[in-house]
Amino acid sequence: MKRLFEEFIEISELDDIDKERKLKDFFSRLNGKKIEEFNWADEVFEGIHVKNNGDKTALHWVDLDTGEEKKFTYSGFAKISNGIVRFLRENGIEKGEFFHFMLPLIPEVWFSHYVAVKGGFIGVPHANILRERDLEYRFKVAKPSAIIADESSAEVVDEALKMAKVEPKVKIIVGDREGWEPFDSIEPKNCEGAKTKADDPIFCFFTSGTTGLPKGVIHTATSYPVGHLSTAYIINVKPDDIHNNLSAAGWGKFAWSSFFSPFIVGATVLGLHFTRFKPEKYLEAIDSYGVNTFCAPPTAWRMFMLVDVKSKGLKFENLREVVSAGEPLNPEIFNWWKDLTGIEIRDFYGQTESTAMIGNPPWFKGRIVPGSFGVPTYMYDIVLLDDDLNEITQPKVVGHIAVRLSRWRPIGLFKGYFGNAREDAFVGDYYLTGDKAYFDERGYWWFVARADDIIKTSDYRVGPFEVESVLLEHPAVAEAAVVGSPDPIRWQIVKAFVVLKPEYKPSRELALELFKHCKNILAKFKIPRIIEFVDSLPKTISGKIKRKELRIMEEERKKRGERGEHEYFYSEFPELKG
């Protein structure tokens, strides 16, 4: 496997035209390859990068709020992470046990990802915006043997542990808190990597489903470390690059582009921490720190469009590659950035359950079609299926995006779901993504919509069931249905249609009460931004709520600029600020 990664690194340095042929051959040999044992931290990060370029900067971290900076070489990065692995082992944590971490965008979140891989633990990342109830469920499903958190998250973690009636063997804190071991007190040391088999789980990412509570997506010692070869080539990151990915810690996207893709080739990661996102300041950092490859979601790109880049004197002279993922990229954004910089934003697509599946590869420059998210990557056998699971071969016919498994099972595809809330995404010889698209006569793919009720808001996935369940806990609510409402910045925002019990009447006061109720329980990105009181909800004969009908109605009303008689917006309540 080490030689395979060395070959990929060599290909990454070629001109874009030469890459197309070389990568096609590379993946034709990789797909279906039998791997017995593999520890990416041992064989690639340390076996190639630490060995050959140990003094090279692996992580350059900057706090945009305070100006504080930290740099870690490949050798230093490995040694700090290995010290944590040794400490966990000395405290009885074994390969295959759950290792949770809840951290903001600070260096320790990079170390924690590495610890999971090197130690063969099952890393469970959490965004630091999650609340006690979110964590309680996750702690019950994936019982933590060890946890790392920062001071601002530790109180929430401790309360969730009490609620879940779980006591980890080890709690490590970045900072200081009674009952926790300070991260800085753990001595950096080298250590041996775990003997991980190809199918051993090393990550569990919780992601929202259409029904029930979040489900754990299990990735293995190969599905992410090897699978992200597809992501690395789509981004087109090279060994001498400075790479930045705008993504919060705790999600699969961070592992995709802030960790594996740049570290696969031995590049330098620029980590930019901020308390509140300021698009102007972020672009200034991309320019001043000489970023070569940059990834950001469309939500951020829409905010970047509000910045007067020219008057700020930003030239982006070192910037070579710009990519976007998370939701469809508007042609307006593509054209604005190209006119401004001459660089095309290359859109690509994947899921927590996969690595980069469809995208505009680097050799598409000059022939990218704005609005299209590209073509299938070489790692995946992507097809479109109709509702009867027949493969669609005609252009411009909308179907379900699926991964065909009969020829080979992509290395980057997840192992399966973990936990109580399981949804069957594997049907016959296919993995169904839950997304719909079509391809045109030239083979370019075009995203259409989710096939289910998942809401995509500001690069987050929100399952309607979670929000509806919280609303139903309020004594005034008889029924609730949650859908995505179109939004010019965040793609969608969470909207709740609420049927009240007979003794309650729609009012501004009751809407405020429901907003506060949700705010006290839900993570920020799950809170409804619109509540509309309605007399009834559309249902099937069997009584199931027709969310799709509500979603279509909402989209049409927003196009017409209409507002419901009893529709209330979170942004219009000064009482909710702060």
VOKE-614125 format. One record per residue (C-alpha): residue number from 1; residue in one letter; x, y, z. Coordinates in pm, whole numbers. Example, Ala and Ser with C-alpha at 12.3 -4.5 7.8 and 13.67 -1.06 7.14 Angstrom:
BEGIN
(site 1; "A"; (1230; -450; 780));
(site 2; "S"; (1367; -106; 714));
END
This chain:
BEGIN
(site 1; "M"; (0; 0; 0));
(site 2; "K"; (288; 235; 69));
(site 3; "R"; (405; 206; -291));
(site 4; "L"; (50; 270; -414));
(site 5; "F"; (39; 603; -227));
(site 6; "E"; (386; 694; -350));
(site 7; "E"; (263; 638; -706));
(site 8; "F"; (-40; 859; -642));
(site 9; "I"; (183; 1135; -504));
(site 10; "E"; (397; 1116; -818));
(site 11; "I"; (85; 1144; -1036));
(site 12; "S"; (-42; 1441; -831));
(site 13; "E"; (259; 1645; -944));
(site 14; "L"; (194; 1593; -1317));
(site 15; "D"; (27; 1843; -1547));
(site 16; "D"; (-352; 1818; -1552));
(site 17; "I"; (-361; 1674; -1905));
(site 18; "D"; (-127; 1390; -1814));
(site 19; "K"; (-323; 1313; -1498));
(site 20; "E"; (-638; 1206; -1678));
(site 21; "R"; (-475; 904; -1843));
(site 22; "K"; (-252; 815; -1548));
(site 23; "L"; (-533; 830; -1292));
(site 24; "K"; (-769; 625; -1505));
(site 25; "D"; (-510; 348; -1516));
(site 26; "F"; (-428; 392; -1145));
(site 27; "F"; (-789; 347; -1034));
(site 28; "S"; (-852; 60; -1274));
(site 29; "R"; (-583; -127; -1078));
(site 30; "L"; (-699; 0; -738));
(site 31; "N"; (-1069; -83; -779));
(site 32; "G"; (-1131; -431; -651));
(site 33; "K"; (-784; -456; -498));
(site 34; "K"; (-773; -690; -199));
(site 35; "I"; (-620; -527; 108));
(site 36; "E"; (-561; -739; 417));
(site 37; "E"; (-409; -499; 672));
(site 38; "F"; (-348; -126; 654));
(site 39; "N"; (-269; 155; 896));
(site 40; "W"; (-249; 479; 699));
(site 41; "A"; (-83; 667; 987));
(site 42; "D"; (201; 414; 1001));
(site 43; "E"; (250; 344; 632));
(site 44; "V"; (179; 680; 469));
(site 45; "F"; (187; 972; 713));
(site 46; "E"; (493; 840; 898));
(site 47; "G"; (624; 586; 649));
(site 48; "I"; (642; 843; 368));
(site 49; "H"; (598; 1200; 491));
(site 50; "V"; (765; 1190; 833));
(site 51; "K"; (1045; 972; 696));
(site 52; "N"; (1115; 1185; 387));
(site 53; "N"; (1003; 1534; 494));
(site 54; "G"; (971; 1530; 871));
(site 55; "D"; (1065; 1898; 909));
(site 56; "K"; (802; 2014; 661));
(site 57; "T"; (501; 2200; 803));
(site 58; "A"; (200; 1971; 821));
(site 59; "L"; (-36; 2211; 998));
(site 60; "H"; (-23; 2589; 1013));
(site 61; "W"; (-297; 2703; 1248));
(site 62; "V"; (-417; 3062; 1276));
(site 63; "D"; (-676; 3215; 1508));
(site 64; "L"; (-840; 3486; 1297));
(site 65; "D"; (-988; 3647; 1608));
(site 66; "T"; (-666; 3690; 1810));
(site 67; "G"; (-390; 3654; 1550));
(site 68; "E"; (-233; 3361; 1739));
(site 69; "E"; (-43; 3116; 1518));
(site 70; "K"; (97; 2766; 1567));
(site 71; "K"; (296; 2546; 1331));
(site 72; "F"; (351; 2171; 1350));
(site 73; "T"; (595; 1976; 1135));
(site 74; "Y"; (506; 1629; 1010));
(site 75; "S"; (738; 1481; 1273));
(site 76; "G"; (601; 1697; 1552));
(site 77; "F"; (240; 1633; 1451));
(site 78; "A"; (296; 1256; 1460));
(site 79; "K"; (479; 1266; 1792));
(site 80; "I"; (206; 1467; 1970));
(site 81; "S"; (-64; 1236; 1832));
(site 82; "N"; (132; 923; 1918));
(site 83; "G"; (168; 1046; 2276));
(site 84; "I"; (-212; 1051; 2302));
(site 85; "V"; (-233; 699; 2156));
(site 86; "R"; (14; 574; 2418));
(site 87; "F"; (-174; 752; 2697));
(site 88; "L"; (-506; 598; 2594));
(site 89; "R"; (-352; 252; 2577));
(site 90; "E"; (-192; 296; 2919));
(site 91; "N"; (-538; 375; 3054));
(site 92; "G"; (-693; 60; 2915));
(site 93; "I"; (-835; 186; 2583));
(site 94; "E"; (-804; -87; 2324));
(site 95; "K"; (-836; -107; 1949));
(site 96; "G"; (-1201; -101; 1844));
(site 97; "E"; (-1325; 101; 2143));
(site 98; "F"; (-1512; 428; 2089));
(site 99; "F"; (-1304; 744; 2118));
(site 100; "H"; (-1516; 1061; 2108));
(site 101; "F"; (-1390; 1414; 2052));
(site 102; "M"; (-1576; 1743; 2063));
(site 103; "L"; (-1352; 2032; 1966));
(site 104; "P"; (-1363; 2361; 1775));
(site 105; "L"; (-1121; 2426; 1489));
(site 106; "I"; (-805; 2401; 1700));
(site 107; "P"; (-494; 2186; 1637));
(site 108; "E"; (-615; 1915; 1875));
(site 109; "V"; (-900; 1825; 1639));
(site 110; "W"; (-642; 1730; 1373));
(site 111; "F"; (-446; 1528; 1629));
(site 112; "S"; (-764; 1349; 1740));
(site 113; "H"; (-840; 1229; 1386));
(site 114; "Y"; (-487; 1097; 1362));
(site 115; "V"; (-514; 923; 1700));
(site 116; "A"; (-820; 730; 1581));
(site 117; "V"; (-637; 603; 1272));
(site 118; "K"; (-305; 526; 1441));
(site 119; "G"; (-456; 357; 1745));
(site 120; "G"; (-728; 167; 1562));
(site 121; "F"; (-989; 326; 1789));
(site 122; "I"; (-1329; 418; 1650));
(site 123; "G"; (-1316; 796; 1634));
(site 124; "V"; (-1650; 970; 1684));
(site 125; "P"; (-1620; 1342; 1597));
(site 126; "H"; (-1878; 1587; 1732));
(site 127; "A"; (-1939; 1946; 1626));
(site 128; "N"; (-1908; 2177; 1925));
(site 129; "I"; (-2251; 2325; 1849));
(site 130; "L"; (-2428; 2004; 1954));
(site 131; "R"; (-2639; 2009; 2268));
(site 132; "E"; (-2677; 1769; 2561));
(site 133; "R"; (-2958; 1570; 2404));
(site 134; "D"; (-2761; 1522; 2080));
(site 135; "L"; (-2469; 1385; 2278));
(site 136; "E"; (-2682; 1175; 2512));
(site 137; "Y"; (-2814; 973; 2219));
(site 138; "R"; (-2469; 934; 2065));
(site 139; "F"; (-2315; 828; 2398));
(site 140; "K"; (-2583; 564; 2444));
(site 141; "V"; (-2541; 427; 2091));
(site 142; "A"; (-2159; 441; 2080));
(site 143; "K"; (-2051; 413; 2444));
(site 144; "P"; (-1734; 625; 2482));
(site 145; "S"; (-1425; 472; 2639));
(site 146; "A"; (-1236; 800; 2595));
(site 147; "I"; (-1326; 1162; 2522));
(site 148; "I"; (-1133; 1474; 2426));
(site 149; "A"; (-1305; 1813; 2457));
(site 150; "D"; (-1220; 2178; 2502));
(site 151; "E"; (-1324; 2385; 2803));
(site 152; "S"; (-1628; 2534; 2630));
(site 153; "S"; (-1761; 2186; 2541));
(site 154; "A"; (-1669; 1992; 2855));
(site 155; "E"; (-1967; 2108; 3061));
(site 156; "V"; (-2208; 1992; 2788));
(site 157; "V"; (-2019; 1663; 2761));
(site 158; "D"; (-2031; 1601; 3137));
(site 159; "E"; (-2404; 1669; 3151));
(site 160; "A"; (-2470; 1440; 2853));
(site 161; "L"; (-2265; 1163; 3015));
(site 162; "K"; (-2484; 1187; 3325));
(site 163; "M"; (-2798; 1177; 3113));
(site 164; "A"; (-2668; 871; 2925));
(site 165; "K"; (-2544; 708; 3248));
(site 166; "V"; (-2204; 648; 3089));
(site 167; "E"; (-1861; 690; 3247));
(site 168; "P"; (-1558; 687; 3014));
(site 169; "K"; (-1225; 545; 3125));
(site 170; "V"; (-1047; 865; 3018));
(site 171; "K"; (-1149; 1228; 2973));
(site 172; "I"; (-891; 1465; 2821));
(site 173; "I"; (-941; 1840; 2811));
(site 174; "V"; (-779; 2114; 2608));
(site 175; "G"; (-756; 2355; 2898));
(site 176; "D"; (-840; 2276; 3259));
(site 177; "R"; (-1137; 2115; 3435));
(site 178; "E"; (-1170; 1905; 3747));
(site 179; "G"; (-1188; 1533; 3671));
(site 180; "W"; (-1027; 1574; 3329));
(site 181; "E"; (-666; 1513; 3220));
(site 182; "P"; (-507; 1823; 3058));
(site 183; "F"; (-406; 1759; 2698));
(site 184; "D"; (-80; 1949; 2748));
(site 185; "S"; (23; 1721; 3036));
(site 186; "I"; (48; 1420; 2803));
(site 187; "E"; (405; 1372; 2685));
(site 188; "P"; (463; 1346; 2307));
(site 189; "K"; (613; 1004; 2230));
(site 190; "N"; (643; 771; 1937));
(site 191; "C"; (444; 450; 1932));
(site 192; "E"; (352; 156; 1710));
(site 193; "G"; (34; 171; 1508));
(site 194; "A"; (-250; -73; 1559));
(site 195; "K"; (-262; -377; 1333));
(site 196; "T"; (-582; -273; 1161));
(site 197; "K"; (-745; -498; 908));
(site 198; "A"; (-888; -338; 597));
(site 199; "D"; (-1244; -370; 727));
(site 200; "D"; (-1180; -257; 1085));
(site 201; "P"; (-1390; 50; 1175));
(site 202; "I"; (-1193; 366; 1261));
(site 203; "F"; (-1460; 638; 1231));
(site 204; "C"; (-1828; 673; 1314));
(site 205; "F"; (-1993; 990; 1183));
(site 206; "F"; (-2347; 1057; 1299));
(site 207; "T"; (-2567; 1192; 1023));
(site 208; "S"; (-2938; 1271; 1011));
(site 209; "G"; (-3180; 1036; 843));
(site 210; "T"; (-3533; 1084; 712));
(site 211; "T"; (-3685; 890; 1001));
(site 212; "G"; (-3569; 831; 1355));
(site 213; "L"; (-3263; 969; 1528));
(site 214; "P"; (-2921; 1016; 1362));
(site 215; "K"; (-2748; 705; 1234));
(site 216; "G"; (-2381; 629; 1268));
(site 217; "V"; (-2191; 601; 940));
(site 218; "I"; (-1905; 355; 984));
(site 219; "H"; (-1582; 406; 789));
(site 220; "T"; (-1293; 166; 797));
(site 221; "A"; (-914; 161; 797));
(site 222; "T"; (-933; 173; 418));
(site 223; "S"; (-1262; 345; 324));
(site 224; "Y"; (-1145; 690; 432));
(site 225; "P"; (-763; 676; 418));
(site 226; "V"; (-761; 503; 78));
(site 227; "G"; (-1104; 618; -38));
(site 228; "H"; (-1004; 982; -23));
(site 229; "L"; (-762; 931; -308));
(site 230; "S"; (-1070; 1018; -516));
(site 231; "T"; (-1120; 1341; -319));
(site 232; "A"; (-751; 1433; -336));
(site 233; "Y"; (-746; 1411; -715));
(site 234; "I"; (-1067; 1611; -755));
(site 235; "I"; (-928; 1889; -533));
(site 236; "N"; (-594; 1850; -717));
(site 237; "V"; (-380; 1913; -412));
(site 238; "K"; (-3; 1867; -460));
(site 239; "P"; (279; 1800; -212));
(site 240; "D"; (409; 2159; -208));
(site 241; "D"; (65; 2316; -175));
(site 242; "I"; (-86; 2513; 110));
(site 243; "H"; (-441; 2385; 135));
(site 244; "N"; (-741; 2531; 316));
(site 245; "N"; (-1088; 2389; 358));
(site 246; "L"; (-1365; 2599; 509));
(site 247; "S"; (-1543; 2343; 723));
(site 248; "A"; (-1641; 2313; 1085));
(site 249; "A"; (-1482; 2036; 1287));
(site 250; "G"; (-1693; 1734; 1376));
(site 251; "W"; (-1832; 1652; 1032));
(site 252; "G"; (-1727; 1417; 756));
(site 253; "K"; (-1633; 1712; 534));
(site 254; "F"; (-1355; 1809; 775));
(site 255; "A"; (-1206; 1460; 747));
(site 256; "W"; (-1245; 1477; 368));
(site 257; "S"; (-1070; 1801; 290));
(site 258; "S"; (-904; 1936; 604));
(site 259; "F"; (-736; 1608; 695));
(site 260; "F"; (-705; 1319; 451));
(site 261; "S"; (-682; 1488; 110));
(site 262; "P"; (-389; 1720; 192));
(site 263; "F"; (-210; 1475; 421));
(site 264; "I"; (-235; 1196; 162));
(site 265; "V"; (8; 1386; -63));
(site 266; "G"; (211; 1555; 211));
(site 267; "A"; (82; 1911; 165));
(site 268; "T"; (54; 2183; 430));
(site 269; "V"; (-288; 2242; 585));
(site 270; "L"; (-381; 2598; 677));
(site 271; "G"; (-636; 2583; 960));
(site 272; "L"; (-827; 2906; 1015));
(site 273; "H"; (-1016; 2933; 1343));
(site 274; "F"; (-1285; 3195; 1402));
(site 275; "T"; (-1569; 3252; 1647));
(site 276; "R"; (-1793; 3420; 1393));
(site 277; "F"; (-1748; 3380; 1019));
(site 278; "K"; (-1646; 3705; 852));
(site 279; "P"; (-1616; 3648; 476));
(site 280; "E"; (-1394; 3951; 416));
(site 281; "K"; (-1143; 3848; 682));
(site 282; "Y"; (-1142; 3488; 560));
(site 283; "L"; (-1064; 3588; 199));
(site 284; "E"; (-788; 3817; 324));
(site 285; "A"; (-633; 3517; 501));
(site 286; "I"; (-657; 3300; 189));
(site 287; "D"; (-469; 3571; 2));
(site 288; "S"; (-209; 3668; 265));
(site 289; "Y"; (-113; 3311; 361));
(site 290; "G"; (-61; 3213; -1));
(site 291; "V"; (-322; 2937; -24));
(site 292; "N"; (-287; 2724; -338));
(site 293; "T"; (-591; 2497; -310));
(site 294; "F"; (-915; 2612; -148));
(site 295; "C"; (-1242; 2434; -76));
(site 296; "A"; (-1560; 2602; 52));
(site 297; "P"; (-1933; 2524; 45));
(site 298; "P"; (-2178; 2726; -168));
(site 299; "T"; (-2317; 2890; 146));
(site 300; "A"; (-1978; 3053; 202));
(site 301; "W"; (-1939; 3140; -165));
(site 302; "R"; (-2270; 3329; -157));
(site 303; "M"; (-2137; 3529; 138));
(site 304; "F"; (-1803; 3588; -39));
(site 305; "M"; (-1998; 3751; -323));
(site 306; "L"; (-2093; 4031; -82));
(site 307; "V"; (-1725; 4124; -34));
(site 308; "D"; (-1579; 4402; -247));
(site 309; "V"; (-1269; 4200; -333));
(site 310; "K"; (-1116; 4450; -575));
(site 311; "S"; (-1125; 4744; -333));
(site 312; "K"; (-949; 4529; -73));
(site 313; "G"; (-661; 4470; -312));
(site 314; "L"; (-690; 4092; -291));
(site 315; "K"; (-513; 3925; -583));
(site 316; "F"; (-494; 3555; -486));
(site 317; "E"; (-169; 3523; -681));
(site 318; "N"; (-87; 3181; -532));
(site 319; "L"; (-434; 3035; -573));
(site 320; "R"; (-449; 2756; -834));
(site 321; "E"; (-744; 2532; -747));
(site 322; "V"; (-1085; 2627; -610));
(site 323; "V"; (-1352; 2366; -541));
(site 324; "S"; (-1696; 2359; -386));
(site 325; "A"; (-1904; 2082; -230));
(site 326; "G"; (-2197; 2032; 1));
(site 327; "E"; (-2485; 2152; -218));
(site 328; "P"; (-2529; 2259; -582));
(site 329; "L"; (-2320; 2558; -687));
(site 330; "N"; (-2512; 2839; -855));
(site 331; "P"; (-2388; 2942; -1201));
(site 332; "E"; (-2392; 3304; -1079));
(site 333; "I"; (-2122; 3223; -824));
(site 334; "F"; (-1913; 3038; -1083));
(site 335; "N"; (-1928; 3330; -1326));
(site 336; "W"; (-1860; 3592; -1057));
(site 337; "W"; (-1545; 3418; -932));
(site 338; "K"; (-1416; 3344; -1281));
(site 339; "D"; (-1463; 3706; -1389));
(site 340; "L"; (-1292; 3822; -1070));
(site 341; "T"; (-991; 3587; -1062));
(site 342; "G"; (-985; 3391; -1387));
(site 343; "I"; (-1019; 3070; -1181));
(site 344; "E"; (-1310; 2832; -1229));
(site 345; "I"; (-1479; 2686; -920));
(site 346; "R"; (-1496; 2311; -972));
(site 347; "D"; (-1806; 2166; -808));
(site 348; "F"; (-1806; 1809; -678));
(site 349; "Y"; (-2035; 1572; -490));
(site 350; "G"; (-2018; 1306; -223));
(site 351; "Q"; (-2170; 1208; 108));
(site 352; "T"; (-2071; 1123; 464));
(site 353; "E"; (-2119; 764; 347));
(site 354; "S"; (-1861; 800; 70));
(site 355; "T"; (-1570; 1002; -63));
(site 356; "A"; (-1582; 1219; -380));
(site 357; "M"; (-1820; 1035; -616));
(site 358; "I"; (-1895; 1288; -890));
(site 359; "G"; (-1701; 1601; -975));
(site 360; "N"; (-1533; 1834; -1222));
(site 361; "P"; (-1174; 1702; -1236));
(site 362; "P"; (-882; 1941; -1290));
(site 363; "W"; (-854; 1855; -1660));
(site 364; "F"; (-1208; 1993; -1710));
(site 365; "K"; (-1078; 2348; -1677));
(site 366; "G"; (-1197; 2550; -1973));
(site 367; "R"; (-1489; 2319; -2044));
(site 368; "I"; (-1677; 2325; -1713));
(site 369; "V"; (-2048; 2385; -1758));
(site 370; "P"; (-2173; 2616; -1479));
(site 371; "G"; (-2436; 2437; -1273));
(site 372; "S"; (-2313; 2087; -1354));
(site 373; "F"; (-2138; 1893; -1080));
(site 374; "G"; (-1922; 1701; -1324));
(site 375; "V"; (-1880; 1334; -1404));
(site 376; "P"; (-1836; 1018; -1193));
(site 377; "T"; (-1492; 978; -1040));
(site 378; "Y"; (-1280; 677; -1131));
(site 379; "M"; (-1330; 512; -792));
(site 380; "Y"; (-1708; 474; -824));
(site 381; "D"; (-1934; 294; -1073));
(site 382; "I"; (-2215; 552; -1071));
(site 383; "V"; (-2551; 493; -1241));
(site 384; "L"; (-2898; 647; -1247));
(site 385; "L"; (-3197; 432; -1154));
(site 386; "D"; (-3568; 483; -1212));
(site 387; "D"; (-3821; 415; -937));
(site 388; "D"; (-3821; 43; -1026));
(site 389; "L"; (-3440; 27; -997));
(site 390; "N"; (-3388; -3; -1371));
(site 391; "E"; (-3076; 169; -1501));
(site 392; "I"; (-3137; 485; -1702));
(site 393; "T"; (-2933; 516; -2020));
(site 394; "Q"; (-3104; 810; -2190));
(site 395; "P"; (-2986; 1168; -2127));
(site 396; "K"; (-3197; 1424; -1945));
(site 397; "V"; (-3404; 1164; -1760));
(site 398; "V"; (-3416; 1230; -1385));
(site 399; "G"; (-3330; 931; -1171));
(site 400; "H"; (-3184; 818; -840));
(site 401; "I"; (-2805; 847; -804));
(site 402; "A"; (-2674; 502; -715));
(site 403; "V"; (-2345; 318; -684));
(site 404; "R"; (-2344; -9; -877));
(site 405; "L"; (-2173; -278; -670));
(site 406; "S"; (-2180; -575; -908));
(site 407; "R"; (-1851; -489; -1081));
(site 408; "W"; (-1656; -377; -775));
(site 409; "R"; (-1732; -232; -432));
(site 410; "P"; (-1569; 112; -411));
(site 411; "I"; (-1304; 135; -140));
(site 412; "G"; (-1439; 476; -37));
(site 413; "L"; (-1792; 351; 35));
(site 414; "F"; (-1882; 317; 402));
(site 415; "K"; (-1911; -19; 576));
(site 416; "G"; (-2267; 31; 699));
(site 417; "Y"; (-2478; 207; 961));
(site 418; "F"; (-2434; 172; 1335));
(site 419; "G"; (-2702; 230; 1594));
(site 420; "N"; (-3074; 189; 1635));
(site 421; "A"; (-3189; 417; 1354));
(site 422; "R"; (-3095; 217; 1047));
(site 423; "E"; (-3214; 297; 697));
(site 424; "D"; (-3165; 37; 426));
(site 425; "A"; (-2963; 214; 158));
(site 426; "F"; (-2834; -109; 1));
(site 427; "V"; (-3084; -262; -240));
(site 428; "G"; (-2979; -551; -460));
(site 429; "D"; (-2654; -462; -637));
(site 430; "Y"; (-2684; -92; -559));
(site 431; "Y"; (-2616; 164; -290));
(site 432; "L"; (-2883; 436; -312));
(site 433; "T"; (-2757; 782; -223));
(site 434; "G"; (-3100; 937; -168));
(site 435; "D"; (-3025; 1209; -426));
(site 436; "K"; (-3172; 1263; -771));
(site 437; "A"; (-2997; 1388; -1085));
(site 438; "Y"; (-2974; 1352; -1462));
(site 439; "F"; (-2693; 1356; -1717));
(site 440; "D"; (-2692; 1536; -2051));
(site 441; "E"; (-2579; 1428; -2400));
(site 442; "R"; (-2217; 1509; -2319));
(site 443; "G"; (-2215; 1306; -1998));
(site 444; "Y"; (-2226; 1603; -1761));
(site 445; "W"; (-2429; 1538; -1447));
(site 446; "W"; (-2684; 1779; -1298));
(site 447; "F"; (-2816; 1765; -943));
(site 448; "V"; (-3194; 1787; -907));
(site 449; "A"; (-3296; 1731; -544));
(site 450; "R"; (-3298; 1500; -248));
(site 451; "A"; (-3521; 1199; -307));
(site 452; "D"; (-3618; 1204; 61));
(site 453; "D"; (-3700; 1466; 323));
(site 454; "I"; (-3349; 1550; 443));
(site 455; "I"; (-3294; 1925; 473));
(site 456; "K"; (-2960; 2073; 358));
(site 457; "T"; (-2892; 2401; 535));
(site 458; "S"; (-2556; 2581; 534));
(site 459; "D"; (-2375; 2255; 455));
(site 460; "Y"; (-2552; 2070; 740));
(site 461; "R"; (-2798; 1782; 712));
(site 462; "V"; (-3112; 1802; 926));
(site 463; "G"; (-3355; 1514; 967));
(site 464; "P"; (-3716; 1634; 1007));
(site 465; "F"; (-3793; 1369; 1271));
(site 466; "E"; (-3554; 1521; 1527));
(site 467; "V"; (-3706; 1868; 1500));
(site 468; "E"; (-4063; 1742; 1490));
(site 469; "S"; (-4004; 1535; 1803));
(site 470; "V"; (-3885; 1840; 1998));
(site 471; "L"; (-4183; 2048; 1882));
(site 472; "L"; (-4423; 1773; 1989));
(site 473; "E"; (-4285; 1791; 2342));
(site 474; "H"; (-4441; 2135; 2379));
(site 475; "P"; (-4790; 2116; 2537));
(site 476; "A"; (-4945; 2339; 2270));
(site 477; "V"; (-4844; 2125; 1971));
(site 478; "A"; (-5071; 1853; 1836));
(site 479; "E"; (-4883; 1781; 1512));
(site 480; "A"; (-4571; 1909; 1338));
(site 481; "A"; (-4414; 1864; 997));
(site 482; "V"; (-4068; 1998; 915));
(site 483; "V"; (-3937; 2071; 564));
(site 484; "G"; (-3670; 2276; 393));
(site 485; "S"; (-3767; 2625; 280));
(site 486; "P"; (-3564; 2789; -2));
(site 487; "D"; (-3307; 3043; 117));
(site 488; "P"; (-3076; 3260; -98));
(site 489; "I"; (-2775; 3218; 134));
(site 490; "R"; (-2814; 2884; 312));
(site 491; "W"; (-2981; 2688; 26));
(site 492; "Q"; (-3255; 2579; 265));
(site 493; "I"; (-3368; 2678; 612));
(site 494; "V"; (-3570; 2466; 852));
(site 495; "K"; (-3943; 2538; 847));
(site 496; "A"; (-4202; 2385; 1079));
(site 497; "F"; (-4571; 2356; 998));
(site 498; "V"; (-4750; 2329; 1334));
(site 499; "V"; (-5104; 2218; 1417));
(site 500; "L"; (-5206; 2338; 1762));
(site 501; "K"; (-5421; 2162; 2015));
(site 502; "P"; (-5781; 2298; 2028));
(site 503; "E"; (-5725; 2506; 2341));
(site 504; "Y"; (-5439; 2706; 2179));
(site 505; "K"; (-5455; 2979; 1916));
(site 506; "P"; (-5186; 3108; 1676));
(site 507; "S"; (-5004; 3415; 1807));
(site 508; "R"; (-4670; 3587; 1805));
(site 509; "E"; (-4628; 3499; 2172));
(site 510; "L"; (-4679; 3129; 2109));
(site 511; "A"; (-4440; 3134; 1811));
(site 512; "L"; (-4175; 3295; 2034));
(site 513; "E"; (-4238; 3029; 2298));
(site 514; "L"; (-4186; 2751; 2042));
(site 515; "F"; (-3870; 2913; 1903));
(site 516; "K"; (-3729; 2937; 2257));
(site 517; "H"; (-3831; 2577; 2330));
(site 518; "C"; (-3638; 2456; 2024));
(site 519; "K"; (-3342; 2681; 2096));
(site 520; "N"; (-3305; 2531; 2445));
(site 521; "I"; (-3289; 2175; 2313));
(site 522; "L"; (-3167; 2165; 1954));
(site 523; "A"; (-2828; 2238; 1804));
(site 524; "K"; (-2827; 2579; 1639));
(site 525; "F"; (-2842; 2450; 1281));
(site 526; "K"; (-3153; 2238; 1359));
(site 527; "I"; (-3365; 2519; 1507));
(site 528; "P"; (-3666; 2610; 1287));
(site 529; "R"; (-3618; 2951; 1130));
(site 530; "I"; (-3983; 2966; 1024));
(site 531; "I"; (-4289; 2845; 1212));
(site 532; "E"; (-4628; 2848; 1044));
(site 533; "F"; (-4944; 2756; 1229));
(site 534; "V"; (-5185; 2561; 1009));
(site 535; "D"; (-5523; 2393; 1063));
(site 536; "S"; (-5413; 2055; 925));
(site 537; "L"; (-5133; 1868; 748));
(site 538; "P"; (-5163; 1676; 419));
(site 539; "K"; (-5156; 1300; 481));
(site 540; "T"; (-5175; 970; 301));
(site 541; "I"; (-5467; 733; 351));
(site 542; "S"; (-5261; 553; 615));
(site 543; "G"; (-5203; 879; 803));
(site 544; "K"; (-4842; 950; 704));
(site 545; "I"; (-4760; 1319; 664));
(site 546; "K"; (-4686; 1421; 304));
(site 547; "R"; (-4374; 1631; 362));
(site 548; "K"; (-4305; 1636; -13));
(site 549; "E"; (-4639; 1809; -75));
(site 550; "L"; (-4560; 2068; 191));
(site 551; "R"; (-4212; 2122; 48));
(site 552; "I"; (-4344; 2182; -305));
(site 553; "M"; (-4611; 2418; -173));
(site 554; "E"; (-4347; 2608; 25));
(site 555; "E"; (-4119; 2640; -277));
(site 556; "E"; (-4401; 2777; -492));
(site 557; "R"; (-4509; 3026; -226));
(site 558; "K"; (-4155; 3154; -182));
(site 559; "K"; (-4124; 3205; -559));
(site 560; "R"; (-4437; 3421; -547));
(site 561; "G"; (-4312; 3606; -239));
(site 562; "E"; (-4619; 3509; -38));
(site 563; "R"; (-4637; 3491; 341));
(site 564; "G"; (-4883; 3283; 539));
(site 565; "E"; (-5139; 3444; 769));
(site 566; "H"; (-4982; 3278; 1074));
(site 567; "E"; (-4620; 3251; 957));
(site 568; "Y"; (-4345; 3369; 1191));
(site 569; "F"; (-3974; 3418; 1120));
(site 570; "Y"; (-3700; 3362; 1379));
(site 571; "S"; (-3505; 3663; 1246));
(site 572; "E"; (-3795; 3897; 1333));
(site 573; "F"; (-3777; 3824; 1706));
(site 574; "P"; (-3521; 4050; 1882));
(site 575; "E"; (-3582; 3842; 2196));
(site 576; "L"; (-3401; 3545; 2034));
(site 577; "K"; (-3075; 3722; 1962));
(site 578; "G"; (-2761; 3629; 2154));
END
